[in-house]
Amino acid sequence: MIQGVKIIPLKKIMDERGMIMHMMRNDSEYFTKFGEIYFSVIFPGEIKAWHLHKEMTMNYAVVAGNIKLVLYDARVDSPTYKELQEIFVGQDNYCLISIPPGIVNGFKAVGNEKSIVANCADIPHHPDEIVRMNPFDKIIGYDWEIKPG
């Protein structure tokens, strides 16, 4: 596991009308401060990668569908520098993934439906704060194809 990344199981409360899916409260131990909330919709099989935030802590929860979230530690001073981590998140593994600054991240929708990723970021998005890279960047060298298991 990449140092500083937190995976927090989240509650789903279901009844005959539907369900409530918890994400974050201001009294949660992993809450720092509020910047903005946005939703990223990704279509089946598509990839949204790579993103490197220099200052923002992202807090992802997948509220519809499933994704494969891939993290790469680009922090030179980190004990997990250059490590990759895959996390399958969504309906079958509903949790919050807290990603500190300096961790490159990207995700791919898995399954046959679009996925919706909620991000409760600790600062508002600013174009100068993010570095975008090609999903097939040779430095990271990640293979996005399905891996038989």
Secondary structure, DSSP 8 states (H G I E B T S, - for coil): --TT-EEEE--EEEETTEEEE----TTSTT-----EEEEEEE-TT-EEEEEEESS--EEEEEEESEEEEEEEE--TTSTTTT-EEEEEEETTB-EEEEE-TTEEEEEEEESSS-EEEEEEESS---GGGEEE--TT-TTT----S----
